């Protein structure tokens, strides 16, 4: 039997090394589904509970594997559902391909059922490449170019295939006029900056006395080089959240996360430095960078579209981080620099760790959420993959988890969308079925879609050599991050109709699916619950009842700012007493740990 277009789609995906496609069925892709049946489910079709989750799983797979994530959906409604996950891929620069159906060509333009103008729909999110296949000969070039572009631009792309086209007999393009043959090869390439720009960058860095380095996910392949240049420069290294797993937090000069969810030593590093080297990051919050004109700057980024923003860098080195640093490091002066700056950075890191330990040890009603994450830290396996959802849980993820060599971690860094934590972890399990995964999720995100994706985890757990996937729910019955943002930024008390969440027994739901489910209501049960989850023989849900009054205090918060927030709470916040008390206790830990050191 001759192959159809749908058969060739799957064949081409296999030739590109695609091993699974995250999707949800619908009649707009019936031809593809039939082809999957003929192909023995190769690549594997991974069925989510919702197309948005398929896109998130593809993003998680791509983030943790470095390979193309692929998702599939039917026409109108299914394609629309993909958008949020695809935007997450676009904003975090992740290679993802969406294969979507469309109504038959004969019905297009006729206001037919489920007909949506998919080109217009995807034009922004898949702006680097979106195309509709209308004849078989068009397919290989469109599919190959979509995949090649996704890899090269680190972006989502989309291929739209009408239902009737999927059923056509496949005929390859010829070498005639108006035909576009295609090839599979994706030869690797490395971008490097000019020698002159590297020399000018070295001059700036060599002139610096107090050097700060900021790394993002673009530095992930240059760990050894980042460590080397940091040592040569006597620099402290702060990490954008997408770069949390770039360097080990055990290194004494690594100050941790930067920004509102970041650490005090990262804030101090940027405040007091005289030179800034940014590697593979487009961290957007310029108020956490050195004051404009206060520091000289050098940036390294592979994407020329992303350089020269956020800070007035004197030199923008456009190139791969590893290759660029290999050219830059030999030009860095090897003579011993003054130790005062380096020692100050390291001392501030030690002091902050003490502050975090003290904050995690504070009493709360019933459980301090900082303690929940702190208790996990020493128990994390060395090969763990950690995902965090957006919300207040991301604060504790950013500040309390110590990344060690070999660990991986990520979250929705730029879109900061809710609902990615659990599907990211599922995508990670398909990328690395032999490694444990942990998802830190707020109860709002869990109710949004995490509960449904537990069904997906239960469905596929038998495929994972290491079946552990631990979902920790921070159950505080509050959309906590937005609640605190309202207090701090709007000067408004919590608006219960929008912020209060129903109390759900997440552990019981997990048990109903045959998974491990543990509800934790007392601090002394936190550690045993983590150990039980990490020792389980399959996915586990740990339902931690946490205190919504524990504040995610920004690293630069002053007593005046805390006073302003307290004033807004006193206007009528329903939990105002405990919130002021918890905020006061948390801030006091900075003073109990001794004075902040500042380099002259």
C-alpha positions as CSV (number, residue, x, y, z in Angstrom):
1,X,0.0,0.0,0.0
2,X,1.4,3.4,-1.0
3,X,2.1,5.8,2.0
4,X,-0.1,8.8,2.6
5,X,1.0,12.3,3.6
6,X,0.2,11.5,7.2
7,X,2.5,8.4,7.1
8,X,5.3,10.6,5.7
9,X,4.9,13.1,8.5
10,X,5.6,10.5,11.1
11,X,8.4,9.0,9.0
12,X,10.1,12.3,8.7
13,X,9.7,13.0,12.5
14,X,11.4,9.7,13.2
15,X,14.2,10.5,10.8
16,X,14.7,13.7,12.7
17,X,15.1,11.7,15.9
18,X,11.7,12.6,17.4
19,X,10.7,9.9,19.9
20,X,7.5,11.2,21.3
21,X,4.8,13.7,20.4
22,X,2.7,15.2,23.1
23,X,-0.9,15.6,21.9
24,X,-4.6,15.3,22.2
25,X,-6.8,13.7,19.5
26,X,-9.5,15.3,17.4
27,X,-11.0,14.8,14.0
28,X,-8.8,17.5,12.5
29,X,-5.8,15.1,12.8
30,X,-7.7,11.8,12.2
31,X,-5.4,11.1,9.2
32,X,-2.4,11.4,11.5
33,X,-3.9,9.3,14.2
34,X,-4.6,6.5,11.6
35,X,-1.0,6.8,10.5
36,X,0.2,6.4,14.1
37,X,-1.7,3.2,14.2
38,X,0.0,1.9,11.0
39,X,3.4,3.0,12.4
40,X,3.0,1.1,15.7
41,X,2.8,4.3,17.7
42,X,6.3,5.5,16.6
43,X,7.1,8.2,17.6
44,X,5.0,7.6,20.7
45,X,1.8,9.6,21.0
46,X,1.7,10.9,24.6
47,X,-1.9,11.8,25.5
48,X,-2.4,14.7,27.9
49,X,-5.7,15.8,29.4
50,X,-5.7,19.1,27.5
51,X,-3.8,20.5,24.5
52,X,-2.2,23.3,26.6
53,X,-0.6,20.6,28.7
54,X,0.7,18.9,25.6
55,X,2.5,22.1,24.7
56,X,3.8,22.5,28.2
57,X,5.0,18.9,28.2
58,X,6.8,19.6,24.9
59,X,8.4,22.6,26.4
60,X,9.5,20.7,29.5
61,X,10.9,17.9,27.3
62,X,12.8,20.4,25.2
63,X,14.2,22.3,28.2
64,X,15.5,19.2,30.0
65,X,16.7,17.2,26.9
66,X,18.0,20.0,24.6
67,X,16.1,18.3,21.8
68,X,13.0,19.4,19.8
69,X,9.7,19.2,21.7
70,X,6.8,18.2,19.5
71,X,3.1,18.7,20.2
72,X,0.0,17.9,18.1
73,X,-3.6,19.0,18.1
74,X,-6.7,19.1,16.1
75,X,-8.0,22.2,14.2
76,X,-9.7,25.2,15.7
77,X,-10.3,24.5,19.4
78,X,-7.3,22.2,19.8
79,X,-5.0,24.6,18.0
80,X,-6.2,27.5,20.2
81,X,-5.5,25.5,23.4
82,X,-1.8,25.1,22.4
83,X,-1.1,28.8,22.4
84,X,-0.1,29.4,26.1
85,X,2.4,26.6,26.1
86,X,3.8,27.7,22.7
87,X,4.1,31.3,24.0
88,X,6.0,29.8,27.0
89,X,8.4,28.3,24.5
90,X,8.7,31.5,22.5
91,X,9.5,33.7,25.5
92,X,12.0,31.2,27.1
93,X,13.6,30.4,23.7
94,X,12.9,26.7,23.5
95,X,12.7,24.6,20.3
96,X,9.1,23.3,19.9
97,X,7.2,22.2,16.8
98,X,3.4,22.2,16.7
99,X,1.7,20.0,14.2
100,X,-2.0,20.9,13.9
101,X,-4.9,19.9,11.7
102,X,-7.2,22.1,9.7
103,X,-10.6,21.7,8.1
104,X,-10.6,20.2,4.6
105,X,-9.4,22.5,1.8
106,X,-12.8,22.3,0.1
107,X,-14.5,23.9,3.2
108,X,-11.9,26.5,4.0
109,X,-13.3,30.0,3.8
110,X,-16.8,28.7,4.3
111,X,-17.3,29.4,8.0
112,X,-17.1,25.7,8.5
113,X,-17.3,24.0,11.9
114,X,-14.1,24.4,13.9
115,X,-12.6,26.5,11.1
116,X,-10.2,29.1,12.4
117,X,-7.7,31.2,10.5
118,X,-4.7,29.3,11.9
119,X,-2.1,31.3,10.0
120,X,-3.3,34.4,11.7
121,X,-3.7,32.6,15.0
122,X,-0.1,31.3,15.0
123,X,1.5,34.3,13.2
124,X,2.9,35.8,16.4
125,X,3.7,32.8,18.5
126,X,5.3,31.0,15.6
127,X,6.6,34.1,13.9
128,X,9.9,32.4,12.9
129,X,8.0,29.8,10.8
130,X,4.4,28.9,10.2
131,X,3.1,27.3,7.1
132,X,0.2,25.3,5.7
133,X,0.8,22.2,3.6
134,X,-1.7,22.1,0.7
135,X,-0.1,19.5,-1.6
136,X,2.1,16.4,-0.8
137,X,5.1,17.7,-2.6
138,X,5.3,20.7,-0.3
139,X,5.6,18.6,2.9
140,X,9.2,17.7,3.3
141,X,10.5,21.2,2.8
142,X,7.9,22.7,5.2
143,X,8.5,20.1,7.9
144,X,12.2,20.1,7.6
145,X,12.4,23.9,7.6
146,X,10.0,24.1,10.6
147,X,12.3,21.7,12.6
148,X,15.5,23.3,11.5
149,X,14.2,26.8,12.3
150,X,13.0,25.7,15.7
151,X,16.5,24.5,16.5
152,X,18.3,27.4,15.0
153,X,16.1,30.2,16.4
154,X,15.3,28.3,19.7
155,X,11.7,29.1,19.0
156,X,8.3,27.5,18.4
157,X,7.3,26.8,14.8
158,X,4.0,25.4,13.4
159,X,3.0,23.2,10.5
160,X,-0.7,23.2,9.6
161,X,-2.0,20.2,7.6
162,X,-5.7,20.2,6.4
163,X,-7.5,16.9,7.1
164,X,-7.9,16.0,3.4
165,X,-4.2,16.6,2.7
166,X,-3.3,14.1,5.4
167,X,-5.2,11.4,3.5
168,X,-3.6,12.1,0.1
169,X,-1.1,9.7,-1.4
170,X,2.4,11.0,-0.8
171,X,4.5,12.0,-3.7
172,X,7.9,13.6,-3.2
173,X,8.9,16.9,-4.8
174,X,10.8,16.7,-8.0
175,X,13.7,18.9,-9.2
176,X,11.4,20.8,-11.6
177,X,10.5,24.5,-11.7
178,X,8.4,25.7,-8.7
179,X,9.4,22.6,-6.6
180,X,11.4,22.9,-3.4
181,X,13.2,19.6,-2.5
182,X,14.6,19.3,1.0
183,X,17.3,17.6,3.0
184,X,17.5,16.3,6.6
185,X,21.0,17.2,7.6
186,X,21.3,19.6,10.6
187,X,25.1,20.1,10.7
188,X,26.1,21.8,14.0
189,X,27.5,25.3,13.9
190,X,28.9,27.7,16.4
191,X,28.7,31.5,16.3
192,X,31.7,33.4,17.6
193,X,32.3,37.2,17.9
194,X,35.1,39.0,16.1
195,X,38.6,39.0,17.6
196,X,38.5,42.8,18.0
197,X,35.3,42.7,20.0
198,X,36.7,40.0,22.3
199,X,39.8,42.1,22.8
200,X,37.8,45.1,23.8
201,X,35.7,43.0,26.2
202,X,38.9,41.7,27.8
203,X,40.2,45.3,28.3
204,X,37.0,46.2,30.2
205,X,37.0,43.1,32.4
206,X,40.7,43.5,33.2
207,X,40.1,47.0,34.3
208,X,37.5,46.0,36.8
209,X,38.2,45.7,40.5
210,X,34.7,44.5,41.6
211,X,33.4,42.3,38.9
212,X,29.9,40.8,38.9
213,X,28.8,38.0,36.5
214,X,25.1,37.3,35.7
215,X,24.4,34.0,34.0
216,X,21.2,32.7,32.4
217,X,20.2,29.6,30.6
218,X,22.4,30.6,27.6
219,X,25.4,29.8,29.7
220,X,24.3,26.2,30.4
221,X,26.8,24.6,28.0
222,X,29.7,26.7,29.4
223,X,29.8,25.7,33.1
224,X,33.5,25.1,33.2
225,X,34.3,28.3,31.3
226,X,32.1,30.4,33.6
227,X,33.8,28.9,36.6
228,X,37.2,29.6,35.1
229,X,36.5,33.3,34.2
230,X,34.9,33.9,37.6
231,X,38.0,32.6,39.3
232,X,40.3,34.8,37.1
233,X,38.2,37.9,37.8
234,X,37.6,37.2,41.5
235,X,33.9,37.7,40.6
236,X,30.7,36.8,42.2
237,X,28.1,35.1,40.1
238,X,24.4,35.7,40.2
239,X,21.9,33.6,38.3
240,X,18.7,34.5,36.5
241,X,16.0,32.0,37.4
242,X,16.3,30.3,34.0
243,X,20.0,29.8,34.8
244,X,19.5,28.3,38.2
245,X,21.1,25.0,37.3
246,X,24.0,26.6,35.3
247,X,26.3,26.6,38.3
248,X,26.4,24.8,41.5
249,X,25.2,26.7,44.5
250,X,27.9,25.0,46.5
251,X,30.5,27.3,45.0
252,X,31.2,30.0,47.6
253,X,31.0,32.9,45.2
254,X,27.6,31.9,43.6
255,X,25.1,34.4,45.1
256,X,22.0,32.6,43.8
257,X,18.9,34.0,42.1
258,X,18.5,37.7,41.1
259,X,15.4,39.8,41.1
260,X,12.2,40.0,43.2
261,X,12.5,36.3,43.9
262,X,16.2,36.5,44.4
263,X,18.7,36.7,47.2
264,X,20.2,39.5,49.2
265,X,23.8,38.8,48.2
266,X,22.8,38.9,44.5
267,X,21.2,42.3,45.1
268,X,24.4,43.5,46.9
269,X,26.6,42.1,44.2
270,X,24.9,44.2,41.5
271,X,24.6,47.2,43.8
272,X,28.3,47.4,44.6
273,X,30.1,46.1,41.5
274,X,32.0,48.3,39.1
275,X,32.0,45.8,36.2
276,X,29.2,43.5,34.9
277,X,29.6,40.5,32.6
278,X,26.3,39.0,31.5
279,X,26.4,35.6,29.9
280,X,23.4,34.1,28.1
281,X,20.7,36.1,29.9
282,X,18.2,38.8,29.1
283,X,17.1,39.3,32.7
284,X,14.4,42.1,32.2
285,X,14.4,43.8,35.6
286,X,17.0,46.6,35.2
287,X,16.3,47.9,38.7
288,X,18.2,44.8,40.0
289,X,21.2,45.5,37.8
290,X,24.0,48.1,38.6
291,X,22.8,51.7,38.4
292,X,23.1,53.1,34.9
293,X,26.6,54.5,34.4
294,X,27.8,53.0,37.7
295,X,29.4,49.9,36.1
296,X,31.1,49.0,32.8
297,X,29.4,46.2,31.0
298,X,30.1,43.3,28.6
299,X,27.4,41.0,27.3
300,X,27.6,37.6,25.7
301,X,24.6,36.2,23.8
302,X,24.1,33.9,20.8
303,X,21.1,35.9,19.5
304,X,21.9,39.4,18.1
305,X,18.2,40.2,18.5
306,X,18.7,40.0,22.3
307,X,21.9,42.0,22.9
308,X,22.2,45.6,23.9
309,X,19.1,45.6,26.1
310,X,18.6,46.1,29.8
311,X,21.9,47.8,30.4
312,X,24.3,50.1,28.6
313,X,26.9,47.4,27.7
314,X,30.0,48.8,26.1
315,X,30.7,45.5,24.2
316,X,28.1,43.0,23.0
317,X,29.7,39.7,22.1
318,X,27.4,37.9,19.7
319,X,28.3,34.2,19.9
320,X,27.9,30.9,21.7
321,X,28.7,31.2,25.4
322,X,31.3,28.4,25.5
323,X,33.1,29.3,22.3
324,X,33.1,33.0,23.2
325,X,34.5,32.4,26.7
326,X,37.2,30.1,25.3
327,X,38.4,33.0,23.2
328,X,38.0,35.5,26.0
329,X,39.6,33.7,28.9
330,X,43.2,33.7,27.5
331,X,43.0,37.5,27.4
332,X,42.0,37.9,31.0
333,X,45.0,39.0,33.2
334,X,46.2,36.2,35.4
335,X,47.8,38.3,38.1
336,X,46.3,38.0,41.6
337,X,43.5,40.5,42.2
338,X,42.6,42.1,45.5
339,X,40.7,39.6,47.7
340,X,38.5,42.1,49.5
341,X,35.7,42.1,46.9
342,X,35.7,38.3,46.5
343,X,35.8,37.8,50.3
344,X,32.9,40.2,50.8
345,X,30.8,38.4,48.2
346,X,31.5,35.0,49.8
347,X,30.8,36.4,53.3
348,X,27.5,37.8,52.2
349,X,26.5,34.4,50.7
350,X,27.3,32.7,54.0
351,X,25.3,35.2,55.9
352,X,22.3,34.9,53.6
353,X,22.3,31.1,53.9
354,X,22.1,31.6,57.7
355,X,19.2,34.1,57.2
356,X,17.4,31.5,55.0
357,X,17.9,28.8,57.5
358,X,16.5,31.0,60.3
359,X,13.5,32.0,58.2
360,X,12.7,28.4,57.4
361,X,12.8,27.6,61.1
362,X,10.2,30.2,62.0
363,X,6.9,28.9,63.4
364,X,3.8,29.4,61.2
365,X,0.2,28.3,61.1
366,X,0.2,25.4,60.4
367,X,3.5,25.0,58.3
368,X,6.0,27.5,57.1
369,X,6.3,27.1,53.3
370,X,10.0,28.1,53.4
371,X,10.5,25.1,55.7
372,X,8.8,22.8,53.2
373,X,11.4,23.6,50.5
374,X,14.3,23.8,53.0
375,X,13.5,20.3,54.2
376,X,13.6,19.0,50.6
377,X,17.0,20.5,49.9
378,X,19.3,17.9,51.5
379,X,17.1,15.0,50.4
380,X,17.2,15.8,46.7
381,X,19.0,13.1,44.7
382,X,22.0,14.3,42.8
383,X,20.3,13.5,39.5
384,X,17.0,15.2,40.3
385,X,15.1,17.3,37.9
386,X,13.0,20.1,39.5
387,X,10.3,22.1,38.0
388,X,8.6,25.0,39.8
389,X,5.2,26.6,38.9
390,X,4.6,30.3,39.0
391,X,3.4,31.9,42.2
392,X,4.8,32.1,45.7
393,X,6.2,28.6,45.4
394,X,8.7,30.0,43.0
395,X,10.1,32.2,45.7
396,X,11.0,29.2,47.9
397,X,12.3,27.3,44.9
398,X,14.6,30.2,44.0
399,X,16.0,30.8,47.5
400,X,16.0,27.5,49.3
401,X,17.0,24.8,46.8
402,X,20.8,24.2,46.4
403,X,21.7,23.2,42.9
404,X,24.5,20.6,42.8
405,X,26.4,19.4,39.8
406,X,24.1,17.1,37.7
407,X,20.8,18.5,38.9
408,X,18.4,20.2,36.4
409,X,15.8,22.8,37.2
410,X,13.5,25.2,35.4
411,X,10.3,27.1,35.4
412,X,8.3,29.5,33.2
413,X,10.9,32.2,33.4
414,X,9.6,34.9,31.1
415,X,5.9,34.3,30.5
416,X,5.7,33.2,34.2
417,X,2.5,31.4,33.4
418,X,0.6,29.3,36.0
419,X,0.1,25.6,35.3
420,X,3.4,24.6,33.9
421,X,4.9,22.8,36.9
422,X,3.3,19.3,36.6
423,X,3.4,19.1,32.8
424,X,7.1,20.2,32.8
425,X,7.8,17.4,35.1
426,X,6.0,14.9,32.9
427,X,8.0,16.2,29.9
428,X,11.1,15.8,31.9
429,X,10.2,12.2,32.7
430,X,10.0,11.4,29.0
431,X,13.3,13.2,28.4
432,X,15.0,11.3,31.2
433,X,12.9,8.3,32.3
434,X,15.8,7.1,34.5
435,X,15.8,10.2,36.7
436,X,13.5,11.4,39.5
437,X,11.5,14.5,39.0
438,X,10.0,16.9,41.6
439,X,7.4,19.6,40.9
440,X,6.8,22.5,43.3
441,X,3.3,23.7,42.7
442,X,0.9,26.2,44.4
443,X,-2.7,25.1,45.1
444,X,-4.0,27.6,42.5
445,X,-1.9,26.0,39.7
446,X,-2.8,22.6,41.0
447,X,-6.5,23.4,40.7
448,X,-6.0,25.0,37.3
449,X,-4.6,21.9,35.6
450,X,-2.2,20.0,37.8
451,X,-4.9,17.7,39.2
452,X,-5.9,16.6,35.7
453,X,-2.3,15.9,34.7
454,X,-1.9,13.5,37.6
455,X,-4.0,11.3,35.4
456,X,-1.4,11.6,32.7
457,X,1.4,10.7,35.2
458,X,-0.6,7.6,36.3
459,X,-1.2,6.6,32.7
460,X,2.5,6.6,31.7
461,X,4.4,5.8,34.9
462,X,5.1,2.2,33.7
463,X,7.2,3.6,30.9
464,X,9.7,5.3,33.3
465,X,12.7,3.2,34.5
466,X,12.7,5.5,37.6
467,X,9.0,6.0,38.2
468,X,9.4,8.7,40.8
469,X,7.6,12.0,40.1
470,X,6.9,13.9,43.3
471,X,4.4,16.7,43.2
472,X,4.5,19.0,46.2
473,X,1.4,21.2,46.6
474,X,1.8,24.4,48.7
475,X,-1.8,24.3,50.0
476,X,-2.6,27.7,51.5
477,X,-6.1,28.3,50.1
478,X,-4.9,31.5,48.6
479,X,-3.6,32.8,45.2
480,X,-0.7,33.9,47.3
481,X,1.7,35.7,45.0
482,X,-0.9,38.0,43.6
483,X,-2.3,38.6,47.1
484,X,1.1,39.8,48.2
485,X,1.6,41.8,45.1
486,X,-1.7,43.6,45.7
487,X,-0.6,44.5,49.2
488,X,2.9,45.6,48.3
489,X,2.3,47.3,44.9
490,X,-1.3,48.4,45.1
491,X,-1.5,49.2,48.8
492,X,-4.7,47.1,48.9
493,X,-5.8,44.4,51.3
494,X,-6.6,40.9,50.0
495,X,-9.8,40.8,47.9
496,X,-11.2,37.4,49.1
497,X,-13.6,36.9,46.1
498,X,-10.7,36.8,43.7
499,X,-8.0,35.3,46.0
500,X,-9.5,32.7,48.2
501,X,-9.3,29.1,47.0
502,X,-11.4,26.0,47.9
503,X,-9.6,23.6,50.2
504,X,-9.0,20.5,48.2
505,X,-7.6,17.2,49.5
506,X,-4.9,16.7,46.8
507,X,-3.5,13.7,48.5
508,X,-6.8,11.9,48.4
509,X,-7.2,12.6,44.7
510,X,-3.8,11.1,44.1
511,X,-4.7,8.0,46.0
512,X,-7.9,7.7,44.0
513,X,-5.7,7.3,40.9
514,X,-3.6,4.6,42.6
515,X,-0.7,7.0,43.3
516,X,0.9,7.8,46.7
517,X,-0.8,10.7,48.4
518,X,0.2,12.2,51.7
519,X,-1.5,15.1,53.5
520,X,0.9,17.0,55.8
521,X,-0.6,19.2,58.5
522,X,2.3,19.5,61.0
523,X,5.9,20.7,60.7
524,X,7.3,17.5,62.2
525,X,5.8,15.5,59.4
526,X,7.4,17.5,56.5
527,X,10.7,15.6,56.4
528,X,9.1,12.1,56.7
529,X,6.7,13.1,53.9
530,X,9.5,14.1,51.6
531,X,11.4,10.9,52.3
532,X,8.3,8.8,51.6
533,X,7.6,10.6,48.3
534,X,11.2,10.2,47.2
535,X,11.2,6.5,48.1
536,X,7.8,5.7,46.5
537,X,7.6,3.3,43.6
538,X,5.6,5.7,41.4
539,X,4.3,9.3,41.3
540,X,3.4,10.8,44.6
541,X,1.5,13.9,45.8
542,X,2.6,15.6,49.0
543,X,-0.2,18.0,50.2
544,X,1.5,20.5,52.5
545,X,-0.9,22.8,54.4
546,X,1.1,26.0,54.5
547,X,0.6,29.4,56.0
548,X,-0.4,32.1,53.5
549,X,0.8,34.8,56.0
550,X,4.5,34.0,55.3
551,X,5.6,36.9,53.1
552,X,7.9,36.5,50.0
553,X,10.0,39.5,51.0
554,X,12.1,40.9,48.1
555,X,15.8,40.9,48.8
556,X,16.0,44.7,48.7
557,X,13.1,45.3,51.0
558,X,13.6,48.0,53.6
559,X,11.8,48.6,56.9
560,X,10.1,51.6,55.3
561,X,8.7,49.3,52.5
562,X,7.6,46.7,55.0
563,X,5.9,49.5,57.0
564,X,4.0,50.6,53.9
565,X,2.9,47.0,53.2
566,X,1.8,46.7,56.8
567,X,-0.2,49.9,56.6
568,X,-2.1,48.5,53.5
569,X,-2.8,45.3,55.4
570,X,-4.2,47.2,58.3
571,X,-6.8,48.8,56.0
572,X,-8.8,45.6,56.4
573,X,-6.9,42.5,55.4
574,X,-8.7,39.5,56.9
575,X,-5.5,38.0,58.2
576,X,-3.6,41.2,59.0
577,X,-2.4,40.3,62.4
578,X,-0.5,37.1,61.5
579,X,0.8,38.6,58.3
580,X,2.5,41.6,60.1
581,X,3.8,39.2,62.7
582,X,5.3,36.8,60.1
583,X,6.8,39.7,58.1
584,X,8.4,41.2,61.1
585,X,9.9,37.8,62.2
586,X,11.2,37.1,58.7
587,X,12.9,40.5,58.3
588,X,14.4,40.3,61.8
589,X,16.5,37.2,60.7
590,X,18.7,39.5,58.6
591,X,19.7,41.4,61.7
592,X,20.2,38.3,63.9
593,X,22.8,37.1,61.4
594,X,25.0,40.1,61.8
595,X,25.7,43.2,59.7
596,X,25.8,43.2,55.9
597,X,29.4,43.5,54.6
598,X,29.9,46.1,51.8
599,X,33.1,46.4,49.8
600,X,34.6,49.9,49.7
